[in-house]
Amino acid sequence: MKYFSANFIFPITSAPKKNGTVAVSDDGTVMEVFSFRHADAVYYDGIITPGFVNTHCHLELSHLKDQVAAQKGMASFIGELVPKRNSFSETEIKNAIANAESEMIKNGIVAVGGISNTNHTFEQKAKQNLFYHTFIELFDLGAEKADEIFSREKNLKSQISNLKSSLSPHAPYTVSPALFTIIDNLQQEITCIHNQESKAEDDLFKNRTGDLFDAFSKLGIALNWIKAGKTSVHYSLPQMLQSKKIQLVHNTYTGAEDLQFIKSKTAGIKSKIYLCTCPNANLYIENKLPDYNLLRMSGFKMTIGTDSLASNYSLSILDEMKTIQKNYPEIEFAELLQWATINGAEFLGIDNFFGSIEQGKKCGLNLIANLDTEKLSINEKTSVQKII
């Protein structure tokens, strides 16, 4: 048995315990949480939390770190990323994936909602160094090949059948009604979609104008299913409601009317909405953050993702929390911890094992150090250390 104590223990699902102790078995199972400092405990200056849950990560893009220009907008980001992602050798891609996973482990991440368009991450995921739920992304850009694309991605999913996975639409502007119908009819436990990530997406759906519209037009892609007038979530969400849990990712331009629409569509039905935010990626691509207070007031549970190293400088949930607290100091660190742990675990369906420090869980333990332990607020110098 090992005992760990700190200025505060944050179990997440119960009140913080000042100078508390966590008792952990040799295999990492939480045995008990004490409200006092145990005589045999190793004492840390800081707070102890459960391991972090990263609900949105494109691990397979790790080889593209520093390869795509920042703050140029979504159309420019896609325009640079697409030709570059396949210009590296498979060895380079897989080495970058392994290194990125090591970075996540070092940064106290224990579970990941991973996006895949290829099988490049599957070998690494099979090692089960972290828990992964893989979202196989589908998109067809109105090519009238929905059945063919579904068959291809279903085959990709079969290559990772020993691990948790779902088939998921990529984004409203890349998935036709026909493909949405095929995915929705699967009635999956969980799925996700990139939602209202850019101004260009808003312009495309509201006015059929903007950078994305121009980029697709130059490629001869008409996107005829997009009718001007409403934001993208009005198109996508009604075609996803057979899934039990839906994570809307980014929500950079999601407004009050959008949130009210989401509520109206999900009231009294089985679908449960989670709002994922990846603030550092939002700044990297669009130089804009979501309206966090508006998202919080919606009542939907929030989660945190890192997106990819193509659109971020690190794979660190703590770095994401720092960005949020710097720009929204009124959001308490304790609330951000819920987003970073139990909410993500609930979405991924692993809250029986992860997300909170409770008896019987192998949730991992993180030490958050160099923070204000009186106000319980973080700053640029705050660090994370994986304890177990």
DABEL-V913260 format. One record per pair of residues at least 4 apart in sequence whose ideal C-beta (glycine too) atoms are under 6 Angstrom apart, sorted by the first residue. I is the first residue (numbers start at 1). J is the second residue. D is the distance in Angstrom with one decimal. If there is no record, write none. Layout:
i=I j=J d=D
i=I j=J d=D
This chain:
i=1 j=23 d=5.9
i=2 j=24 d=5.0
i=3 j=21 d=5.4
i=3 j=23 d=5.5
i=3 j=38 d=4.6
i=3 j=40 d=4.9
i=3 j=41 d=3.8
i=4 j=22 d=4.9
i=4 j=42 d=5.6
i=5 j=21 d=4.4
i=5 j=37 d=4.7
i=5 j=41 d=3.8
i=5 j=43 d=4.8
i=6 j=44 d=4.3
i=6 j=46 d=5.5
i=6 j=47 d=5.6
i=6 j=48 d=4.6
i=7 j=373 d=4.5
i=8 j=16 d=4.8
i=8 j=18 d=5.6
i=8 j=47 d=4.3
i=9 j=17 d=4.4
i=9 j=20 d=3.7
i=9 j=22 d=5.9
i=9 j=48 d=5.1
i=10 j=16 d=5.1
i=10 j=47 d=5.6
i=10 j=49 d=4.7
i=10 j=337 d=5.9
i=11 j=33 d=5.7
i=11 j=356 d=5.8
i=11 j=357 d=4.2
i=12 j=341 d=5.3
i=12 j=342 d=5.0
i=12 j=356 d=4.1
i=13 j=356 d=4.3
i=17 j=35 d=4.8
i=19 j=37 d=4.8
i=20 j=34 d=5.8
i=20 j=35 d=5.3
i=21 j=34 d=4.2
i=21 j=37 d=5.9
i=21 j=38 d=4.0
i=21 j=41 d=4.8
i=22 j=33 d=5.6
i=22 j=357 d=5.9
i=23 j=31 d=4.5
i=23 j=32 d=4.4
i=24 j=30 d=5.8
i=25 j=29 d=4.5
i=25 j=31 d=5.5
i=28 j=362 d=4.8
i=28 j=388 d=5.3
i=29 j=362 d=5.4
i=30 j=357 d=5.7
i=30 j=359 d=5.7
i=30 j=361 d=5.1
i=33 j=357 d=5.8
i=34 j=38 d=5.7
i=37 j=41 d=5.9
i=44 j=367 d=5.1
i=46 j=367 d=5.2
i=46 j=368 d=5.3
i=46 j=369 d=3.8
i=47 j=368 d=4.9
i=48 j=365 d=5.7
i=48 j=367 d=5.9
i=49 j=337 d=5.9
i=49 j=366 d=4.9
i=50 j=341 d=5.0
i=50 j=356 d=5.6
i=50 j=357 d=5.1
i=50 j=363 d=4.1
i=51 j=108 d=5.7
i=51 j=110 d=3.2
i=51 j=363 d=5.7
i=51 j=364 d=2.8
i=51 j=366 d=6.0
i=52 j=108 d=5.2
i=52 j=109 d=4.8
i=52 j=317 d=4.0
i=52 j=340 d=5.0
i=53 j=111 d=4.7
i=53 j=341 d=5.9
i=53 j=344 d=3.1
i=53 j=345 d=5.2
i=54 j=109 d=5.0
i=54 j=112 d=4.8
i=54 j=305 d=5.8
i=54 j=306 d=5.5
i=54 j=317 d=5.8
i=55 j=113 d=4.2
i=55 j=276 d=5.2
i=55 j=303 d=4.2
i=55 j=305 d=5.0
i=55 j=344 d=4.4
i=55 j=347 d=5.9
i=56 j=113 d=5.5
i=56 j=249 d=5.0
i=56 j=276 d=5.0
i=56 j=278 d=5.9
i=56 j=305 d=2.8
i=57 j=112 d=5.3
i=57 j=114 d=5.5
i=57 j=306 d=5.2
i=58 j=115 d=4.7
i=58 j=308 d=3.5
i=59 j=97 d=5.7
i=59 j=100 d=5.9
i=59 j=114 d=5.2
i=59 j=121 d=4.9
i=60 j=116 d=6.0
i=60 j=118 d=5.8
i=60 j=120 d=4.6
i=60 j=121 d=4.9
i=61 j=308 d=3.9
i=61 j=310 d=4.3
i=62 j=96 d=4.0
i=62 j=97 d=5.3
i=62 j=100 d=3.8
i=62 j=309 d=4.8
i=63 j=88 d=5.0
i=63 j=92 d=5.6
i=63 j=93 d=4.8
i=63 j=96 d=3.8
i=64 j=310 d=3.8
i=65 j=309 d=3.9
i=67 j=84 d=5.4
i=68 j=77 d=5.9
i=68 j=80 d=4.6
i=68 j=81 d=5.4
i=68 j=310 d=5.3
i=70 j=284 d=4.9
i=71 j=287 d=4.4
i=72 j=76 d=3.6
i=73 j=211 d=5.8
i=74 j=198 d=3.5
i=74 j=200 d=5.0
i=74 j=285 d=6.0
i=75 j=200 d=5.3
i=75 j=211 d=3.6
i=75 j=212 d=5.2
i=75 j=215 d=4.7
i=77 j=285 d=5.1
i=81 j=85 d=5.8
i=81 j=310 d=5.9
i=88 j=92 d=4.3
i=88 j=93 d=5.4
i=93 j=120 d=5.3
i=97 j=121 d=5.5
i=97 j=124 d=5.1
i=98 j=124 d=5.7
i=100 j=315 d=5.8
i=101 j=124 d=5.8
i=103 j=315 d=5.1
i=104 j=109 d=4.1
i=104 j=315 d=4.9
i=107 j=316 d=4.3
i=107 j=384 d=5.9
i=108 j=366 d=3.9
i=108 j=384 d=4.6
i=108 j=386 d=4.8
i=110 j=354 d=5.8
i=110 j=364 d=4.1
i=111 j=131 d=4.0
i=111 j=350 d=5.9
i=111 j=354 d=5.3
i=112 j=130 d=5.6
i=112 j=132 d=5.2
i=113 j=133 d=5.4
i=113 j=348 d=5.9
i=114 j=132 d=5.1
i=114 j=134 d=5.0
i=115 j=135 d=5.2
i=115 j=137 d=5.8
i=116 j=121 d=5.9
i=116 j=134 d=5.2
i=116 j=136 d=5.5
i=117 j=137 d=5.4
i=119 j=159 d=5.3
i=121 j=125 d=5.5
i=122 j=159 d=5.9
i=122 j=160 d=5.0
i=125 j=132 d=4.7
i=125 j=163 d=6.0
i=133 j=164 d=4.3
i=133 j=348 d=5.0
i=134 j=160 d=5.7
i=134 j=165 d=4.2
i=135 j=166 d=5.4
i=135 j=168 d=4.3
i=135 j=192 d=5.5
i=136 j=153 d=5.2
i=136 j=156 d=5.5
i=136 j=157 d=4.9
i=136 j=167 d=5.1
i=137 j=168 d=5.8
i=137 j=170 d=4.5
i=138 j=149 d=6.0
i=138 j=153 d=5.0
i=138 j=169 d=5.9
i=139 j=170 d=4.0
i=139 j=174 d=3.6
i=139 j=175 d=5.6
i=140 j=145 d=5.8
i=140 j=146 d=5.6
i=140 j=149 d=4.9
i=140 j=176 d=5.3
i=140 j=179 d=4.9
i=141 j=174 d=5.6
i=141 j=221 d=5.3
i=142 j=176 d=4.7
i=142 j=223 d=5.8
i=145 j=149 d=5.4
i=146 j=178 d=3.9
i=146 j=179 d=4.1
i=146 j=182 d=5.8
i=150 j=154 d=6.0
i=150 j=182 d=4.9
i=157 j=165 d=5.4
i=160 j=165 d=5.4
i=166 j=188 d=5.1
i=166 j=190 d=5.7
i=166 j=191 d=5.2
i=167 j=183 d=5.7
i=168 j=191 d=4.6
i=168 j=192 d=5.1
i=169 j=175 d=4.2
i=169 j=183 d=5.7
i=169 j=193 d=5.0
i=170 j=174 d=4.7
i=171 j=194 d=4.1
i=172 j=232 d=3.7
i=172 j=235 d=5.3
i=172 j=236 d=4.0
i=173 j=204 d=5.8
i=175 j=179 d=5.1
i=175 j=180 d=5.4
i=176 j=225 d=5.7
i=177 j=225 d=5.5
i=180 j=184 d=5.9
i=180 j=239 d=3.8
i=184 j=239 d=5.6
i=184 j=240 d=5.7
i=184 j=242 d=4.8
i=187 j=242 d=4.6
i=188 j=243 d=4.9
i=189 j=244 d=5.3
i=190 j=245 d=4.3
i=191 j=243 d=4.5
i=191 j=246 d=5.8
i=192 j=247 d=3.9
i=192 j=249 d=5.7
i=193 j=236 d=6.0
i=194 j=249 d=5.2
i=194 j=250 d=5.9
i=195 j=233 d=5.8
i=195 j=248 d=3.9
i=195 j=251 d=5.6
i=196 j=232 d=5.9
i=196 j=251 d=5.7
i=196 j=253 d=4.4
i=196 j=254 d=4.8
i=197 j=250 d=4.0
i=197 j=252 d=5.4
i=198 j=286 d=5.5
i=200 j=210 d=4.6
i=200 j=211 d=4.2
i=200 j=212 d=4.0
i=201 j=232 d=5.5
i=202 j=206 d=5.7
i=202 j=253 d=5.1
i=203 j=207 d=5.6
i=203 j=209 d=5.1
i=203 j=210 d=2.8
i=204 j=210 d=5.5
i=204 j=212 d=4.7
i=204 j=213 d=4.8
i=205 j=226 d=5.9
i=205 j=231 d=5.5
i=205 j=232 d=4.4
i=207 j=228 d=5.4
i=208 j=213 d=5.8
i=208 j=228 d=4.7
i=209 j=213 d=5.5
i=216 j=221 d=4.1
i=216 j=223 d=5.8
i=230 j=234 d=3.8
i=231 j=258 d=5.6
i=232 j=236 d=5.9
i=233 j=237 d=5.2
i=233 j=258 d=5.2
i=237 j=265 d=5.6
i=240 j=246 d=5.5
i=241 j=271 d=4.9
i=244 j=270 d=5.6
i=245 j=272 d=5.0
i=245 j=347 d=5.9
i=246 j=271 d=5.7
i=246 j=273 d=5.6
i=247 j=274 d=4.5
i=247 j=276 d=5.2
i=247 j=347 d=5.7
i=248 j=275 d=5.6
i=249 j=276 d=4.4
i=251 j=275 d=5.5
i=251 j=290 d=5.0
i=252 j=282 d=4.9
i=252 j=286 d=6.0
i=252 j=288 d=5.7
i=252 j=290 d=5.1
i=254 j=258 d=4.7
i=259 j=298 d=4.4
i=262 j=273 d=6.0
i=266 j=271 d=5.1
i=266 j=273 d=5.7
i=273 j=300 d=4.8
i=274 j=301 d=5.2
i=274 j=303 d=5.5
i=274 j=347 d=4.6
i=275 j=295 d=5.4
i=275 j=300 d=5.0
i=275 j=302 d=5.3
i=276 j=303 d=4.6
i=276 j=305 d=5.1
i=277 j=290 d=5.8
i=278 j=305 d=4.5
i=278 j=307 d=4.3
i=279 j=289 d=5.5
i=279 j=320 d=5.5
i=279 j=323 d=4.4
i=279 j=324 d=5.6
i=280 j=312 d=5.0
i=280 j=320 d=5.8
i=280 j=323 d=5.5
i=281 j=307 d=3.4
i=281 j=311 d=4.3
i=281 j=312 d=5.1
i=282 j=286 d=5.7
i=282 j=289 d=5.6
i=283 j=287 d=5.7
i=284 j=311 d=4.8
i=284 j=312 d=5.9
i=285 j=311 d=5.6
i=289 j=327 d=5.9
i=290 j=295 d=5.8
i=292 j=328 d=4.9
i=301 j=343 d=4.6
i=302 j=339 d=4.4
i=303 j=339 d=5.8
i=303 j=343 d=5.0
i=303 j=344 d=4.4
i=303 j=347 d=5.8
i=304 j=317 d=5.5
i=304 j=320 d=5.1
i=304 j=339 d=5.1
i=304 j=340 d=5.0
i=306 j=312 d=5.8
i=306 j=315 d=4.7
i=307 j=311 d=4.8
i=307 j=312 d=5.4
i=314 j=319 d=5.2
i=317 j=340 d=5.0
i=318 j=384 d=4.6
i=321 j=336 d=4.7
i=322 j=378 d=5.9
i=324 j=328 d=5.7
i=325 j=378 d=5.7
i=331 j=335 d=5.6
i=333 j=376 d=5.3
i=333 j=377 d=5.6
i=333 j=378 d=5.5
i=337 j=341 d=5.8
i=338 j=342 d=5.7
i=338 j=343 d=5.7
i=339 j=343 d=5.3
i=341 j=355 d=4.8
i=342 j=355 d=3.9
i=342 j=356 d=5.1
i=345 j=350 d=5.1
i=345 j=351 d=4.1
i=345 j=354 d=4.4
i=345 j=355 d=2.9
i=346 j=351 d=4.7
i=350 j=354 d=4.9
i=351 j=355 d=4.8
i=353 j=361 d=5.7
i=353 j=362 d=5.9
i=354 j=363 d=5.0
i=357 j=363 d=6.0
i=365 j=387 d=4.2
i=365 j=388 d=4.9
i=366 j=384 d=5.4
i=367 j=385 d=4.4
i=367 j=387 d=5.5
i=368 j=384 d=5.8
i=369 j=383 d=5.2
i=370 j=381 d=4.6
i=370 j=382 d=5.1
i=370 j=383 d=5.3
i=371 j=378 d=4.9
i=371 j=382 d=4.6
i=372 j=377 d=4.8
i=378 j=382 d=4.0
